[in-house]
Amino acid sequence: MGRSFPAIPDHLVSWMEEQPVFFVASAPLGVDGHVNVSPKGGDSFRVTGPNSVAYLDFTGSGAETIAHTRENGRLTVMFTSFGAKPNIVRLFGRGRPVLPGDDGFDELAGRFPPNPGTRSVVTLDVAEVTTSCGYSIPRMELIGPRSTLDDWAERKGPDGLADYRRQKNQTSIDGLPALAD
């Protein structure tokens, strides 16, 4: 059943990096704010140390995780197995968006395949790792990745993506600054 670890156990590193989907959860400090849970996919997650991870953050219709981590840093990353062996892993800690032009962005982004829609790299300083059984999670088979977001980003091009981010990613749905200067 469930276990807790102060750092990422070696046996979970490759398992997490192999999962085709993971979820990130964040929330603003205000009690009326929206709790956000976002699915993430593709080759976009890396363990960078025993207590640190990073993932590519792609341009999307919102920028909740960026806004929330800029405000308070609270972030949870969750993985679940849809394969034969059930497993759920949660990483709790303090997140931080690293934007293009920020110190460390190029080194972090260089750990991933290039992607035209990359908006930032989100890092997480992991304070606790928990596992749980996942016995109720259904088994599913992966058909394959989607190219929809990559195709969209390619069509937009760098200038179109910059315009889109200015229009859609300046603040969270609660009005917190995300990509706003």
KETI-275627 format. One record per atom (N, C-alpha, C): residue number from 1; x, y, z; atom name. Coordinates in steps of 0.05 Angstrom, whole numbers, padded with zeros to 5 digits. Example, Ala and Ser with C-alpha at 12.3 -4.5 7.8 and 13.67 -1.06 7.14 Angstrom:
{1, {00264, -00114, 00156}, 'N'}
{1, {00246, -00090, 00156}, 'CA'}
{1, {00264, -00066, 00156}, 'C'}
{2, {00257, -00045, 00142}, 'N'}
{2, {00273, -00021, 00143}, 'CA'}
{2, {00258, 00001, 00157}, 'C'}
END
This chain:
{1, {00017, -00024, 00000}, 'N'}
{1, {00000, 00000, 00000}, 'CA'}
{1, {00018, 00025, 00000}, 'C'}
{2, {00007, 00047, 00010}, 'N'}
{2, {00021, 00073, 00007}, 'CA'}
{2, {00047, 00075, 00024}, 'C'}
{3, {00066, 00090, 00012}, 'N'}
{3, {00091, 00095, 00026}, 'CA'}
{3, {00098, 00124, 00021}, 'C'}
{4, {00116, 00135, 00038}, 'N'}
{4, {00125, 00162, 00036}, 'CA'}
{4, {00155, 00162, 00037}, 'C'}
{5, {00167, 00180, 00020}, 'N'}
{5, {00196, 00182, 00018}, 'CA'}
{5, {00205, 00211, 00019}, 'C'}
{6, {00228, 00217, 00031}, 'N'}
{6, {00237, 00245, 00032}, 'CA'}
{6, {00251, 00254, 00006}, 'C'}
{7, {00257, 00235, -00012}, 'N'}
{7, {00269, 00240, -00038}, 'CA'}
{7, {00258, 00220, -00058}, 'C'}
{8, {00264, 00224, -00083}, 'N'}
{8, {00254, 00206, -00104}, 'CA'}
{8, {00270, 00180, -00104}, 'C'}
{9, {00257, 00158, -00098}, 'N'}
{9, {00272, 00132, -00099}, 'CA'}
{9, {00281, 00125, -00127}, 'C'}
{10, {00304, 00113, -00129}, 'N'}
{10, {00316, 00106, -00155}, 'CA'}
{10, {00297, 00089, -00172}, 'C'}
{11, {00282, 00071, -00159}, 'N'}
{11, {00264, 00053, -00174}, 'CA'}
{11, {00241, 00068, -00187}, 'C'}
{12, {00235, 00093, -00179}, 'N'}
{12, {00213, 00107, -00191}, 'CA'}
{12, {00222, 00126, -00214}, 'C'}
{13, {00248, 00132, -00216}, 'N'}
{13, {00257, 00152, -00235}, 'CA'}
{13, {00249, 00144, -00264}, 'C'}
{14, {00258, 00121, -00274}, 'N'}
{14, {00251, 00113, -00301}, 'CA'}
{14, {00221, 00109, -00305}, 'C'}
{15, {00208, 00098, -00284}, 'N'}
{15, {00179, 00093, -00286}, 'CA'}
{15, {00165, 00119, -00291}, 'C'}
{16, {00171, 00141, -00276}, 'N'}
{16, {00158, 00166, -00280}, 'CA'}
{16, {00164, 00178, -00307}, 'C'}
{17, {00189, 00176, -00316}, 'N'}
{17, {00197, 00188, -00342}, 'CA'}
{17, {00184, 00173, -00365}, 'C'}
{18, {00176, 00148, -00361}, 'N'}
{18, {00164, 00132, -00382}, 'CA'}
{18, {00133, 00136, -00384}, 'C'}
{19, {00121, 00148, -00365}, 'N'}
{19, {00092, 00150, -00365}, 'CA'}
{19, {00083, 00170, -00388}, 'C'}
{20, {00063, 00162, -00403}, 'N'}
{20, {00055, 00179, -00425}, 'CA'}
{20, {00038, 00204, -00417}, 'C'}
{21, {00028, 00204, -00393}, 'N'}
{21, {00013, 00226, -00383}, 'CA'}
{21, {00018, 00229, -00353}, 'C'}
{22, {00018, 00254, -00344}, 'N'}
{22, {00019, 00260, -00315}, 'CA'}
{22, {00002, 00285, -00311}, 'C'}
{23, {-00002, 00291, -00286}, 'N'}
{23, {-00020, 00313, -00279}, 'CA'}
{23, {-00006, 00332, -00259}, 'C'}
{24, {-00011, 00358, -00262}, 'N'}
{24, {-00001, 00378, -00243}, 'CA'}
{24, {-00024, 00392, -00230}, 'C'}
{25, {-00021, 00397, -00204}, 'N'}
{25, {-00042, 00411, -00189}, 'CA'}
{25, {-00030, 00435, -00175}, 'C'}
{26, {-00045, 00457, -00176}, 'N'}
{26, {-00036, 00481, -00162}, 'CA'}
{26, {-00061, 00497, -00154}, 'C'}
{27, {-00057, 00517, -00137}, 'N'}
{27, {-00079, 00533, -00128}, 'CA'}
{27, {-00068, 00560, -00119}, 'C'}
{28, {-00085, 00581, -00122}, 'N'}
{28, {-00077, 00607, -00111}, 'CA'}
{28, {-00081, 00607, -00080}, 'C'}
{29, {-00071, 00627, -00067}, 'N'}
{29, {-00074, 00629, -00038}, 'CA'}
{29, {-00103, 00636, -00030}, 'C'}
{30, {-00116, 00652, -00046}, 'N'}
{30, {-00143, 00661, -00040}, 'CA'}
{30, {-00163, 00639, -00038}, 'C'}
{31, {-00181, 00640, -00018}, 'N'}
{31, {-00200, 00618, -00014}, 'CA'}
{31, {-00220, 00616, -00037}, 'C'}
{32, {-00224, 00638, -00052}, 'N'}
{32, {-00243, 00638, -00074}, 'CA'}
{32, {-00230, 00630, -00100}, 'C'}
{33, {-00204, 00626, -00100}, 'N'}
{33, {-00190, 00619, -00124}, 'CA'}
{33, {-00196, 00591, -00134}, 'C'}
{34, {-00189, 00587, -00159}, 'N'}
{34, {-00194, 00561, -00172}, 'CA'}
{34, {-00170, 00542, -00167}, 'C'}
{35, {-00176, 00518, -00158}, 'N'}
{35, {-00156, 00497, -00158}, 'CA'}
{35, {-00153, 00487, -00186}, 'C'}
{36, {-00129, 00484, -00196}, 'N'}
{36, {-00124, 00476, -00223}, 'CA'}
{36, {-00110, 00449, -00224}, 'C'}
{37, {-00120, 00432, -00242}, 'N'}
{37, {-00107, 00406, -00248}, 'CA'}
{37, {-00104, 00405, -00278}, 'C'}
{38, {-00079, 00401, -00287}, 'N'}
{38, {-00074, 00401, -00316}, 'CA'}
{38, {-00061, 00374, -00324}, 'C'}
{39, {-00070, 00362, -00345}, 'N'}
{39, {-00057, 00338, -00356}, 'CA'}
{39, {-00033, 00347, -00372}, 'C'}
{40, {-00012, 00332, -00372}, 'N'}
{40, {00013, 00337, -00387}, 'CA'}
{40, {00020, 00311, -00402}, 'C'}
{41, {00032, 00314, -00425}, 'N'}
{41, {00040, 00290, -00440}, 'CA'}
{41, {00064, 00295, -00457}, 'C'}
{42, {00070, 00275, -00473}, 'N'}
{42, {00093, 00277, -00490}, 'CA'}
{42, {00119, 00271, -00474}, 'C'}
{43, {00141, 00274, -00487}, 'N'}
{43, {00167, 00270, -00474}, 'CA'}
{43, {00174, 00296, -00460}, 'C'}
{44, {00160, 00301, -00438}, 'N'}
{44, {00162, 00328, -00426}, 'CA'}
{44, {00169, 00327, -00396}, 'C'}
{45, {00178, 00305, -00385}, 'N'}
{45, {00183, 00304, -00356}, 'CA'}
{45, {00211, 00292, -00352}, 'C'}
{46, {00226, 00304, -00333}, 'N'}
{46, {00253, 00294, -00326}, 'CA'}
{46, {00257, 00297, -00296}, 'C'}
{47, {00270, 00276, -00285}, 'N'}
{47, {00280, 00277, -00258}, 'CA'}
{47, {00308, 00290, -00260}, 'C'}
{48, {00313, 00312, -00246}, 'N'}
{48, {00338, 00326, -00248}, 'CA'}
{48, {00356, 00323, -00224}, 'C'}
{49, {00346, 00310, -00203}, 'N'}
{49, {00361, 00305, -00179}, 'CA'}
{49, {00344, 00289, -00159}, 'C'}
{50, {00355, 00281, -00137}, 'N'}
{50, {00340, 00265, -00118}, 'CA'}
{50, {00315, 00280, -00106}, 'C'}
{51, {00316, 00306, -00107}, 'N'}
{51, {00294, 00323, -00097}, 'CA'}
{51, {00286, 00344, -00117}, 'C'}
{52, {00290, 00338, -00143}, 'N'}
{52, {00282, 00359, -00163}, 'CA'}
{52, {00274, 00345, -00189}, 'C'}
{53, {00253, 00358, -00201}, 'N'}
{53, {00243, 00349, -00227}, 'CA'}
{53, {00238, 00374, -00244}, 'C'}
{54, {00234, 00370, -00269}, 'N'}
{54, {00226, 00392, -00287}, 'CA'}
{54, {00208, 00381, -00309}, 'C'}
{55, {00190, 00397, -00319}, 'N'}
{55, {00175, 00389, -00342}, 'CA'}
{55, {00171, 00413, -00361}, 'C'}
{56, {00169, 00406, -00387}, 'N'}
{56, {00164, 00426, -00407}, 'CA'}
{56, {00135, 00436, -00404}, 'C'}
{57, {00131, 00461, -00404}, 'N'}
{57, {00105, 00473, -00403}, 'CA'}
{57, {00099, 00484, -00431}, 'C'}
{58, {00078, 00473, -00444}, 'N'}
{58, {00072, 00481, -00471}, 'CA'}
{58, {00051, 00503, -00471}, 'C'}
{59, {00052, 00520, -00492}, 'N'}
{59, {00032, 00541, -00495}, 'CA'}
{59, {00004, 00528, -00496}, 'C'}
{60, {-00014, 00540, -00480}, 'N'}
{60, {-00041, 00530, -00479}, 'CA'}
{60, {-00060, 00553, -00474}, 'C'}
{61, {-00085, 00546, -00470}, 'N'}
{61, {-00106, 00566, -00468}, 'CA'}
{61, {-00106, 00581, -00441}, 'C'}
{62, {-00092, 00570, -00421}, 'N'}
{62, {-00089, 00583, -00395}, 'CA'}
{62, {-00061, 00581, -00386}, 'C'}
{63, {-00055, 00595, -00364}, 'N'}
{63, {-00028, 00595, -00352}, 'CA'}
{63, {-00031, 00593, -00322}, 'C'}
{64, {-00049, 00576, -00313}, 'N'}
{64, {-00055, 00574, -00284}, 'CA'}
{64, {-00030, 00566, -00268}, 'C'}
{65, {-00017, 00545, -00277}, 'N'}
{65, {00006, 00535, -00261}, 'CA'}
{65, {00028, 00556, -00259}, 'C'}
{66, {00033, 00570, -00280}, 'N'}
{66, {00053, 00592, -00279}, 'CA'}
{66, {00044, 00613, -00259}, 'C'}
{67, {00019, 00621, -00260}, 'N'}
{67, {00009, 00642, -00242}, 'CA'}
{67, {00010, 00633, -00213}, 'C'}
{68, {00001, 00609, -00208}, 'N'}
{68, {00000, 00599, -00180}, 'CA'}
{68, {00028, 00595, -00169}, 'C'}
{69, {00046, 00584, -00184}, 'N'}
{69, {00073, 00580, -00174}, 'CA'}
{69, {00088, 00606, -00170}, 'C'}
{70, {00082, 00626, -00187}, 'N'}
{70, {00093, 00652, -00183}, 'CA'}
{70, {00083, 00665, -00157}, 'C'}
{71, {00057, 00660, -00151}, 'N'}
{71, {00046, 00671, -00127}, 'CA'}
{71, {00055, 00657, -00101}, 'C'}
{72, {00055, 00630, -00101}, 'N'}
{72, {00059, 00616, -00076}, 'CA'}
{72, {00077, 00591, -00078}, 'C'}
{73, {00083, 00582, -00102}, 'N'}
{73, {00101, 00559, -00105}, 'CA'}
{73, {00089, 00532, -00101}, 'C'}
{74, {00066, 00529, -00090}, 'N'}
{74, {00054, 00503, -00084}, 'CA'}
{74, {00048, 00488, -00110}, 'C'}
{75, {00058, 00463, -00111}, 'N'}
{75, {00054, 00447, -00135}, 'CA'}
{75, {00055, 00418, -00128}, 'C'}
{76, {00037, 00402, -00140}, 'N'}
{76, {00038, 00373, -00138}, 'CA'}
{76, {00038, 00362, -00166}, 'C'}
{77, {00055, 00341, -00170}, 'N'}
{77, {00055, 00327, -00195}, 'CA'}
{77, {00047, 00298, -00189}, 'C'}
{78, {00028, 00287, -00205}, 'N'}
{78, {00018, 00260, -00200}, 'CA'}
{78, {00020, 00243, -00225}, 'C'}
{79, {00030, 00219, -00221}, 'N'}
{79, {00031, 00199, -00242}, 'CA'}
{79, {00013, 00176, -00234}, 'C'}
{80, {00001, 00163, -00253}, 'N'}
{80, {-00014, 00139, -00248}, 'CA'}
{80, {-00009, 00119, -00270}, 'C'}
{81, {-00007, 00094, -00263}, 'N'}
{81, {-00002, 00073, -00282}, 'CA'}
{81, {-00029, 00064, -00294}, 'C'}
{82, {-00030, 00062, -00320}, 'N'}
{82, {-00053, 00050, -00333}, 'CA'}
{82, {-00047, 00022, -00344}, 'C'}
{83, {-00022, 00013, -00338}, 'N'}
{83, {-00013, -00013, -00347}, 'CA'}
{83, {-00020, -00035, -00328}, 'C'}
{84, {-00006, -00058, -00331}, 'N'}
{84, {-00012, -00082, -00316}, 'CA'}
{84, {-00007, -00079, -00286}, 'C'}
{85, {00014, -00064, -00278}, 'N'}
{85, {00021, -00061, -00250}, 'CA'}
{85, {00010, -00034, -00240}, 'C'}
{86, {-00009, -00035, -00221}, 'N'}
{86, {-00021, -00009, -00212}, 'CA'}
{86, {-00001, 00006, -00195}, 'C'}
{87, {-00002, 00032, -00197}, 'N'}
{87, {00016, 00049, -00181}, 'CA'}
{87, {00007, 00078, -00185}, 'C'}
{88, {00009, 00093, -00163}, 'N'}
{88, {00005, 00122, -00164}, 'CA'}
{88, {00028, 00135, -00149}, 'C'}
{89, {00040, 00156, -00160}, 'N'}
{89, {00062, 00170, -00147}, 'CA'}
{89, {00055, 00200, -00147}, 'C'}
{90, {00058, 00212, -00124}, 'N'}
{90, {00054, 00241, -00122}, 'CA'}
{90, {00080, 00254, -00112}, 'C'}
{91, {00087, 00276, -00125}, 'N'}
{91, {00110, 00292, -00117}, 'CA'}
{91, {00099, 00319, -00106}, 'C'}
{92, {00105, 00325, -00081}, 'N'}
{92, {00096, 00350, -00068}, 'CA'}
{92, {00120, 00368, -00065}, 'C'}
{93, {00116, 00394, -00069}, 'N'}
{93, {00138, 00412, -00065}, 'CA'}
{93, {00132, 00440, -00074}, 'C'}
{94, {00154, 00454, -00080}, 'N'}
{94, {00153, 00482, -00089}, 'CA'}
{94, {00161, 00484, -00118}, 'C'}
{95, {00143, 00494, -00134}, 'N'}
{95, {00148, 00497, -00162}, 'CA'}
{95, {00156, 00525, -00170}, 'C'}
{96, {00168, 00527, -00194}, 'N'}
{96, {00177, 00553, -00204}, 'CA'}
{96, {00178, 00551, -00234}, 'C'}
{97, {00165, 00570, -00248}, 'N'}
{97, {00168, 00571, -00277}, 'CA'}
{97, {00194, 00584, -00285}, 'C'}
{98, {00208, 00573, -00304}, 'N'}
{98, {00232, 00584, -00315}, 'CA'}
{98, {00225, 00591, -00344}, 'C'}
{99, {00225, 00617, -00350}, 'N'}
{99, {00216, 00627, -00376}, 'CA'}
{99, {00240, 00631, -00395}, 'C'}
{100, {00235, 00630, -00421}, 'N'}
{100, {00257, 00636, -00440}, 'CA'}
{100, {00270, 00663, -00432}, 'C'}
{101, {00296, 00664, -00432}, 'N'}
{101, {00310, 00688, -00423}, 'CA'}
{101, {00318, 00688, -00394}, 'C'}
{102, {00305, 00671, -00378}, 'N'}
{102, {00313, 00669, -00349}, 'CA'}
{102, {00338, 00652, -00347}, 'C'}
{103, {00353, 00658, -00326}, 'N'}
{103, {00377, 00642, -00320}, 'CA'}
{103, {00369, 00612, -00317}, 'C'}
{104, {00383, 00595, -00331}, 'N'}
{104, {00378, 00566, -00329}, 'CA'}
{104, {00359, 00555, -00349}, 'C'}
{105, {00344, 00573, -00363}, 'N'}
{105, {00324, 00562, -00382}, 'CA'}
{105, {00337, 00545, -00404}, 'C'}
{106, {00358, 00554, -00416}, 'N'}
{106, {00370, 00539, -00439}, 'CA'}
{106, {00380, 00512, -00429}, 'C'}
{107, {00392, 00511, -00406}, 'N'}
{107, {00402, 00485, -00395}, 'CA'}
{107, {00379, 00466, -00390}, 'C'}
{108, {00357, 00476, -00378}, 'N'}
{108, {00334, 00459, -00372}, 'CA'}
{108, {00320, 00450, -00397}, 'C'}
{109, {00315, 00469, -00415}, 'N'}
{109, {00301, 00462, -00440}, 'CA'}
{109, {00318, 00443, -00457}, 'C'}
{110, {00344, 00444, -00455}, 'N'}
{110, {00362, 00426, -00469}, 'CA'}
{110, {00360, 00397, -00461}, 'C'}
{111, {00347, 00392, -00439}, 'N'}
{111, {00343, 00364, -00429}, 'CA'}
{111, {00320, 00350, -00444}, 'C'}
{112, {00305, 00365, -00460}, 'N'}
{112, {00282, 00355, -00474}, 'CA'}
{112, {00285, 00358, -00504}, 'C'}
{113, {00270, 00342, -00520}, 'N'}
{113, {00270, 00346, -00549}, 'CA'}
{113, {00258, 00374, -00554}, 'C'}
{114, {00268, 00388, -00574}, 'N'}
{114, {00257, 00414, -00581}, 'CA'}
{114, {00227, 00412, -00587}, 'C'}
{115, {00213, 00432, -00579}, 'N'}
{115, {00184, 00433, -00584}, 'CA'}
{115, {00176, 00461, -00590}, 'C'}
{116, {00162, 00466, -00612}, 'N'}
{116, {00156, 00493, -00620}, 'CA'}
{116, {00137, 00508, -00601}, 'C'}
{117, {00122, 00493, -00585}, 'N'}
{117, {00102, 00505, -00567}, 'CA'}
{117, {00113, 00510, -00539}, 'C'}
{118, {00138, 00505, -00534}, 'N'}
{118, {00149, 00508, -00507}, 'CA'}
{118, {00146, 00537, -00497}, 'C'}
{119, {00133, 00540, -00474}, 'N'}
{119, {00127, 00566, -00463}, 'CA'}
{119, {00146, 00571, -00439}, 'C'}
{120, {00152, 00550, -00424}, 'N'}
{120, {00169, 00552, -00401}, 'CA'}
{120, {00178, 00523, -00393}, 'C'}
{121, {00196, 00522, -00374}, 'N'}
{121, {00202, 00497, -00360}, 'CA'}
{121, {00194, 00501, -00331}, 'C'}
{122, {00177, 00484, -00321}, 'N'}
{122, {00169, 00486, -00293}, 'CA'}
{122, {00186, 00466, -00277}, 'C'}
{123, {00199, 00477, -00256}, 'N'}
{123, {00215, 00460, -00238}, 'CA'}
{123, {00200, 00456, -00212}, 'C'}
{124, {00206, 00434, -00199}, 'N'}
{124, {00194, 00427, -00174}, 'CA'}
{124, {00216, 00418, -00155}, 'C'}
{125, {00219, 00432, -00132}, 'N'}
{125, {00236, 00423, -00111}, 'CA'}
{125, {00219, 00405, -00094}, 'C'}
{126, {00225, 00379, -00095}, 'N'}
{126, {00208, 00358, -00083}, 'CA'}
{126, {00214, 00356, -00053}, 'C'}
{127, {00193, 00360, -00037}, 'N'}
{127, {00195, 00358, -00008}, 'CA'}
{127, {00187, 00330, 00002}, 'C'}
{128, {00168, 00318, -00013}, 'N'}
{128, {00158, 00292, -00005}, 'CA'}
{128, {00148, 00277, -00030}, 'C'}
{129, {00152, 00251, -00029}, 'N'}
{129, {00143, 00233, -00050}, 'CA'}
{129, {00125, 00212, -00036}, 'C'}
{130, {00101, 00209, -00047}, 'N'}
{130, {00083, 00188, -00037}, 'CA'}
{130, {00075, 00169, -00059}, 'C'}
{131, {00071, 00144, -00051}, 'N'}
{131, {00060, 00124, -00070}, 'CA'}
{131, {00035, 00113, -00058}, 'C'}
{132, {00017, 00104, -00075}, 'N'}
{132, {-00007, 00090, -00067}, 'CA'}
{132, {-00014, 00069, -00087}, 'C'}
{133, {-00033, 00052, -00081}, 'N'}
{133, {-00036, 00027, -00096}, 'CA'}
{133, {-00047, 00031, -00124}, 'C'}
{134, {-00066, 00048, -00129}, 'N'}
{134, {-00077, 00051, -00155}, 'CA'}
{134, {-00095, 00028, -00164}, 'C'}
{135, {-00104, 00012, -00145}, 'N'}
{135, {-00119, -00012, -00151}, 'CA'}
{135, {-00145, -00006, -00166}, 'C'}
{136, {-00157, 00018, -00162}, 'N'}
{136, {-00182, 00024, -00175}, 'CA'}
{136, {-00179, 00037, -00202}, 'C'}
{137, {-00154, 00043, -00210}, 'N'}
{137, {-00149, 00056, -00236}, 'CA'}
{137, {-00151, 00035, -00258}, 'C'}
{138, {-00166, 00041, -00279}, 'N'}
{138, {-00170, 00021, -00300}, 'CA'}
{138, {-00144, 00017, -00317}, 'C'}
{139, {-00142, -00007, -00328}, 'N'}
{139, {-00120, -00012, -00347}, 'CA'}
{139, {-00129, -00002, -00374}, 'C'}
{140, {-00111, 00012, -00387}, 'N'}
{140, {-00116, 00022, -00414}, 'CA'}
{140, {-00092, 00019, -00431}, 'C'}
{141, {-00096, 00017, -00457}, 'N'}
{141, {-00074, 00015, -00476}, 'CA'}
{141, {-00070, 00041, -00490}, 'C'}
{142, {-00045, 00049, -00492}, 'N'}
{142, {-00037, 00073, -00506}, 'CA'}
{142, {-00037, 00068, -00536}, 'C'}
{143, {-00052, 00084, -00551}, 'N'}
{143, {-00052, 00082, -00580}, 'CA'}
{143, {-00028, 00097, -00591}, 'C'}
{144, {-00023, 00120, -00581}, 'N'}
{144, {00000, 00136, -00590}, 'CA'}
{144, {-00003, 00165, -00583}, 'C'}
{145, {00018, 00181, -00587}, 'N'}
{145, {00017, 00209, -00581}, 'CA'}
{145, {00000, 00224, -00601}, 'C'}
{146, {-00009, 00248, -00593}, 'N'}
{146, {-00023, 00266, -00612}, 'CA'}
{146, {-00003, 00287, -00622}, 'C'}
{147, {-00006, 00295, -00646}, 'N'}
{147, {00011, 00316, -00657}, 'CA'}
{147, {-00004, 00343, -00658}, 'C'}
{148, {-00028, 00343, -00649}, 'N'}
{148, {-00045, 00367, -00652}, 'CA'}
{148, {-00033, 00392, -00641}, 'C'}
{149, {-00022, 00392, -00617}, 'N'}
{149, {-00010, 00416, -00605}, 'CA'}
{149, {00015, 00424, -00620}, 'C'}
{150, {00032, 00405, -00627}, 'N'}
{150, {00056, 00411, -00642}, 'CA'}
{150, {00049, 00423, -00669}, 'C'}
{151, {00029, 00411, -00683}, 'N'}
{151, {00021, 00421, -00709}, 'CA'}
{151, {00010, 00450, -00707}, 'C'}
{152, {-00006, 00455, -00686}, 'N'}
{152, {-00017, 00481, -00681}, 'CA'}
{152, {00005, 00502, -00677}, 'C'}
{153, {00024, 00494, -00660}, 'N'}
{153, {00047, 00513, -00654}, 'CA'}
{153, {00063, 00518, -00679}, 'C'}
{154, {00068, 00498, -00695}, 'N'}
{154, {00083, 00502, -00720}, 'CA'}
{154, {00069, 00521, -00738}, 'C'}
{155, {00042, 00518, -00741}, 'N'}
{155, {00027, 00536, -00758}, 'CA'}
{155, {00027, 00564, -00748}, 'C'}
{156, {00026, 00568, -00722}, 'N'}
{156, {00027, 00595, -00710}, 'CA'}
{156, {00053, 00608, -00715}, 'C'}
{157, {00075, 00593, -00712}, 'N'}
{157, {00102, 00605, -00715}, 'CA'}
{157, {00109, 00621, -00690}, 'C'}
{158, {00134, 00629, -00688}, 'N'}
{158, {00143, 00644, -00664}, 'CA'}
{158, {00127, 00670, -00659}, 'C'}
{159, {00122, 00685, -00679}, 'N'}
{159, {00107, 00710, -00676}, 'CA'}
{159, {00078, 00705, -00668}, 'C'}
{160, {00066, 00686, -00681}, 'N'}
{160, {00038, 00679, -00674}, 'CA'}
{160, {00036, 00668, -00646}, 'C'}
{161, {00055, 00652, -00637}, 'N'}
{161, {00054, 00642, -00610}, 'CA'}
{161, {00058, 00665, -00590}, 'C'}
{162, {00076, 00683, -00596}, 'N'}
{162, {00079, 00706, -00578}, 'CA'}
{162, {00054, 00723, -00576}, 'C'}
{163, {00040, 00727, -00598}, 'N'}
{163, {00014, 00741, -00598}, 'CA'}
{163, {-00006, 00726, -00582}, 'C'}
{164, {-00008, 00700, -00586}, 'N'}
{164, {-00027, 00683, -00571}, 'CA'}
{164, {-00022, 00685, -00541}, 'C'}
{165, {00003, 00683, -00533}, 'N'}
{165, {00010, 00684, -00504}, 'CA'}
{165, {00002, 00712, -00493}, 'C'}
{166, {00006, 00733, -00509}, 'N'}
{166, {-00001, 00760, -00499}, 'CA'}
{166, {-00032, 00762, -00495}, 'C'}
{167, {-00047, 00748, -00513}, 'N'}
{167, {-00076, 00749, -00511}, 'CA'}
{167, {-00087, 00730, -00490}, 'C'}
{168, {-00075, 00707, -00487}, 'N'}
{168, {-00088, 00686, -00470}, 'CA'}
{168, {-00073, 00679, -00445}, 'C'}
{169, {-00048, 00686, -00442}, 'N'}
{169, {-00032, 00676, -00420}, 'CA'}
{169, {-00021, 00697, -00401}, 'C'}
{170, {-00031, 00721, -00402}, 'N'}
{170, {-00021, 00743, -00385}, 'CA'}
{170, {-00029, 00740, -00356}, 'C'}
{171, {-00053, 00729, -00351}, 'N'}
{171, {-00063, 00726, -00323}, 'CA'}
{171, {-00077, 00699, -00321}, 'C'}
{172, {-00081, 00690, -00297}, 'N'}
{172, {-00096, 00666, -00292}, 'CA'}
{172, {-00126, 00673, -00293}, 'C'}
{173, {-00143, 00653, -00291}, 'N'}
{173, {-00172, 00658, -00290}, 'CA'}
{173, {-00180, 00674, -00265}, 'C'}
{174, {-00163, 00674, -00245}, 'N'}
{174, {-00168, 00689, -00220}, 'CA'}
{174, {-00155, 00716, -00221}, 'C'}
{175, {-00142, 00723, -00243}, 'N'}
{175, {-00130, 00750, -00246}, 'CA'}
{175, {-00102, 00752, -00236}, 'C'}
{176, {-00089, 00730, -00229}, 'N'}
{176, {-00061, 00730, -00220}, 'CA'}
{176, {-00043, 00733, -00244}, 'C'}
{177, {-00021, 00748, -00241}, 'N'}
{177, {-00002, 00750, -00263}, 'CA'}
{177, {00011, 00724, -00270}, 'C'}
{178, {00011, 00718, -00296}, 'N'}
{178, {00025, 00693, -00305}, 'CA'}
{178, {00049, 00702, -00322}, 'C'}
{179, {00043, 00709, -00347}, 'N'}
{179, {00065, 00718, -00365}, 'CA'}
{179, {00065, 00749, -00367}, 'C'}
{180, {00048, 00762, -00352}, 'N'}
{180, {00048, 00791, -00352}, 'CA'}
{180, {00074, 00802, -00340}, 'C'}
{181, {00083, 00823, -00351}, 'N'}
{181, {00108, 00836, -00341}, 'CA'}
{181, {00103, 00851, -00315}, 'C'}
END
